[in-house]
Amino acid sequence: MTQTLLVFAHRDEASAFADVPHLVTGVGKINAAVSLAHAITAARAEGPVERVIVLGTAGVVGDGEDRLSLEDVFQVTGVVQHDFSLPSPQLTPAGEVLLPERQATIATGDVFVKDDAQRTHISSLGANLCDMEAYAYAEVCARFEVPLQLFKIPSDFADSSTTDEEWDQIVFRKSEQLRAFYEANLR
């Protein structure tokens, strides 16, 4: 029996999915990598893992024409690291592209981005979104040779006006939006 693993980084992002089997890895690259690697290994004991689907929130780092809407779900088709001191190779998730008109590149780092200078740096890497786990998910799936589909809904503009409290307040609405997307496109 083939399996699909549905993955979230934070439990609040998964709040609308209480009735759907899923994995919450925890925030940050280490938590994401270790939890997903363990889940893939455990799932393979029961059969092949067909794909990993990651749903979650992200900050928008692009401006002008590159500024993404806070109301649309985007499929991540390129992943880089923004907190690594050496150039980080861009990873391309190997899963099927379901949203060709809404693709994005995401930059991952172990920090909640809420600073204009960080935002400018991340944008200069060619990213239009940022998060804390996507690069780890992409690397783990590549090593395990499991197709990955990453879908993110922006929660904020990752600028100096963004606060942790703001994210805490809107994440539940974003989870509902992700659930509607899941029902319409992934179920």
N, C-alpha and C positions, 0 to 999 in steps of 0.2 A: 504494500500500500504506500503510495507516494504521499508526502506531507508538504504542506506550506506552513512556514513559521511566520506568524504575525508578531511584529516587534515594536515596542515603544521604549523610549529612554526613561520617561518620568511617569509615575502612576497617574498623575492628573491628566496627562495626554491621553491615557487609556480609559478615562472615567466613563465614556459613553460605550465602552466595549465590555462591560461586566459579564455579558452573556456569550461572549465570543472567546474561545481559548486564545491566549496571547502571552507573550513574555515581556516583562518590564526589566530592562537591563540595569538601570541605574544611570545616573548622569556622568558624563565624561568618557574620554577615550578608553581608559583602562577598564572601567566597569562594563562598557559596551563590548569591548573585545573579549574579555574573559567570559561574560555571561552568554554572549552569542556563540562562542566556540564551544562552551559546555553544552548549550542547548542543541546545537547541530550534532555533536557527538552522541548525546543521549537519544536524540530523535532517530539517528541512523541505526540504533539498535532495534528499532521497530520497522524500519524500511527507509528507502531513499528520501532525501529531502529535495523536493522538486524546485522550491524557490523560497526565498526570504522576502517578506514584504515589511518595510519599515514605514510607519506613519508617525508624524510628529510636527512640532512647530519649529520655526526658524526666524531669525532676524533678517530684514531686508537691508542690504548694504549699497545697492545701486541708487543712482540719482537720475533725474531727468527721464529720458526714454528708457533707461535701464531699471528704473524703479518699479518693482513688482507690486501688484495689488495685495492688500491684506485680506482679501476675501476669496482668492482663488487658491486651489491646490495646484502645486507644481511638481513635476517629476524631475528628480535630480538625475542628470546624465553625466555630470562631471564633479569630481570631489578632489579638493586640495586641502593641505593643512596651512593654517595661518600662524600658528605659534611654534613652528619648527624653524630653527635657525639656519638650516640648509635648505636649498630648493627642494620642494616636495613634489614628487611626480604626480601628475593628475591621474586619478583612477577613474575608470569608466565602468559603472555597474553593468553587469552582463545580462540583466533582465530585459524583457520585451518593453519597448517604449509604447506606452498607452496614451500619452499626452504629447504628441509631436508639436502641438501649438503652444504648449506651456512647459517647456524644458528650462532647467536652471542649472547653474554650477554653484556648488556650496563649498564654503571654506570652514573647516573644523578646527577648533582649538579648545583647550580646557579653561575657558573663561566665558562668562556671560557677557557678550559685547554690548556695552552701553557708553561708548566713548567715541567721539567724532574722529579722533586720530586713528584709533583702531579700525573704525569703519572705512576710512579712506585707504588705509593699508590693505585691508581685505578686498576692497573693490579693485585695487591695483593688481591683484592676483588673478583677475578675470572672473571673480565670483560675484553673484548677485544676491546670495543668501549666506548666512552663517549659522552654525550650530556647534554642539559639543561632542557629537558621536558619529556622524556620517562616515568620516574617513575610516574609523575603526570597523564599522559594519562592512564597508566596501573591501577593506583589506582581508578581513576574516572570510568573507564569502569568496573572494578570489582564491585564497589559500585552500579552502575546502571545495572549490570548484562548484559552488552553488549559485545559481542566478539570483541577483538582487534587484529588487525594485524599491526605490526610495521616493516617498511622496511627502512633501512638506507644505504646510499652510503657514504663511507668515503671521507672526504674532505682534511684531513691533518693527520699528525702523532702526534698531541697533545704534541709536545715537545718544547724545548726552541727556535727552529728555526721557530715555527709557529707564525703568526701574524694575527691580525684582518684584516689587509689590504689584506693579502693573501687569506683569506676566501672570502672577498668581491669581489675579482677578479675571483675566480673559481666557485662561487655558481651558476652562470647562466649556466655554462657547466654541473654542477651536476644536475640542474633542468632538462635540456634536457635529461640527462641519466635516470633520474627518470621517465620522460614522456615515453621514449622508453620502460622501464620496465613495466610501468603501461599499456601501449597499448598491450604489449605481454602477460601479466600475470593477470591483474586485471580487465580489461574492460569487 
